Amino acid sequence: MAYMCNLGNGQQVFVYNQDNQTIVTLSGTLPGQQQQSSSGFSTGKWTALPILYRNAGGFILRIESDRGPHYVQLQGSSMSAVGTTPNLENAEVIPMQTAEPPPAATMEPMKPMTPMEPMTPMEPMTPMKPMKMGDMEMRMNPMEMRMGNMGMSMGESTPSKGESNPSYRQNFCPQCGAPVKENDRFCANCGHRLS
């Protein structure tokens, strides 16, 4: 059998004796949420009904057992055993009524995690196409840039697909960037030797 009392502010206290333990449960309802906390105190078997006092510091619960009197301080949502006999001279006795013990605060067991799907490999990136903007042209493999009659290149050029000619070279002069033909030995614009 449990004993309960309304403490005000939507808070209730439940007290019951289980073997040599006194179980104290504070249950409170705030807007949108419900809180519950329980503590067990080793008191022995009860020899009298619990008594609840209200004083300036909050509430004090007195438990009479075969091991003597025990006191539990209730303040807000916390509770603690009191080692010395508190002064209850001017304290008000709060009547308690019988009740069913509150259901223990239970947590739903965690569901086992489902394994993650393996990531699908990324598709290989398609090579960048030559970009043109006005009179500026840029290629990525090898890195080549030409603007007007100026040109710049980085890295080695590789033959295009199906082209096996090892003497393949850029289609503009490395000196001035002017267009050149594959068979030209000198740049027609600046005279730079091409091969």
N, C-alpha and C positions, 0 to 999 in steps of 0.2 A: 504494500500500500504506500502511496506517495502522498505528500502534503504540498499544497501550492498556495501562493498568495500573489495578488496583483501589487506590484511596487509602484505603479503609476508610469506615465510616459510610455505606455504600450509595453512595459516590461513585466515579466512574471518570473517567479522563482519556484522551482520544483525540488523537493527534498525527499529522498527515500533511502532506506537502509538495505544494503545488499551484503550479506555475510558480515564481515567486520568493517565494511566500508560504508561511509555516508556519501551518497552521490548528490551533488548540488548542481542543478542545471539552471542557467539564466537564459531566458528566451525573450527576445525583443523584436518588435515589428516597427521598422522605420518606413517612411513612404518609399514604396518600390522595392523594399528588401526585408528579409527576415534573417535575424541572427540568432545563433544558439551556441552556448559554450557550456561544457560540463567539466567538473573536477571531482575527483574522489578523495576523501579524507579518511585516514585510518582512525576510526573512533571506537571500534568495538560494537557490540550489539546494543541497540537502544533499550533503555529501561523506562523511558518516559517519552511523551510526544515532543517533537521539536517546538521551540518557541522563537518567534521572530520579533526583534526589537527595532524601533526606529529612533536614532539619536541624531545629533548635529552632524556626525561624520558619515551618515548613510544608514545601513541596516546591519544588524548583528544577529546571527542565527546561533541559538544555544541548543546543543545536543547533549542530552543526558544518556550515558551509556554505562555498561558494566566496568568501564575503565575510568569513570568520573566525567565531569563536565568538559565539553569542547566548544569553542567559539569560532565562527567563520564570519569574517567581515565582507560585506557586499557593497561595492562602490561602483556606480556606473555599470560597466560590463565586465568588471574584474572581481575576483573573489580570492581571499587568502585566509589561511588559518591564523588565529590570534593566539600567541603563546601565553599571555597573562590574562587574568580575569578582567574584562573591561568594566568601567564604571557605568552601570545601567540604572542608577538612581532616578534620573529624570527621563529615562527612555520610555517611549510609548510601546505597549505590546500590540502587535498587529495580528489579528486572528488569521489562522490558516485553516484551509478546508481540505478534505480528502479529495484525491484525484488519481487518475491513472498516470503512471510514469510517462513522461514525454518520449516519443520515439527518438532513438539516438540519431544524432546528426550523421547521416550516411552520405557517402560520396558514391556516385555511379562508377563502377569499374571502368577503367579505360579500355576502349576497343583496341584490338591489335591494329597496328598500322599496316596499311596495304602497301606493298612494295611499289616504288615509283617505276613508271615506264622508262625503259632506256631511251636516251635521246637519239633521235634519228640523225645520222651523219649529214653534215651540210653538203649541199651540192657544190661542186667546184665552181669557182668564180669564172665567168666568161672573160676572156681578155678584153681590155678596153679598146674600143675602136678609136682611130685617129680623130682628134677633136679639131674643129675649125671654127674660128671666130674672126670674121673679116679677113684680113691678110695674114692672120696668125694660124699656124698649124702645129699640132702637138701629137706625138706618137709615144707609146709607153715601152715597147720592147723592140729595139733598144730605145732608151729615153732620147727623143729628138724633139727639138723645138725650132720652128722657123718663123720669122716675122719679116715680111718684105724681103729684102736681100740679105738679112742677117740670119745665121743659124747656129745651133748649139747641139751637141750630142754627148751622151754619157753612156758608158758601157760598150760592149762589143755588139756588133750587129750580127744577127743569125739569119741564115737563108730562110726564105719563106717556104711554106709547104710545097713539096714537089720541086724545089729548086736545089740542085746539088752543086752548083758552081761555087767553089770555095772562094773565088775572087769577088763574090757579091759585095757590093758596097752601097753606101747611102746615095740618095738621088739628089743631093745638093752638096755644094762645096763646103768643106769643114772650115775654111778660112773666112769666106764672106757670106755663105748661105745661099748663094745663087744656084738655081737649078742646073744640074749637069746630067749628061747622058752617060749610060753605063760604059761606053767605049771611049769617052773623053779622057785624055791624059792630062790636060790642063784645064783650069777653069776659064771659061770664055769671058767672065766678068773681071776677075782680079789677077788671072795668070798663075794662080797657085797650082803646084804640081799635085795631081790627084793620086798617082800610083808610083 
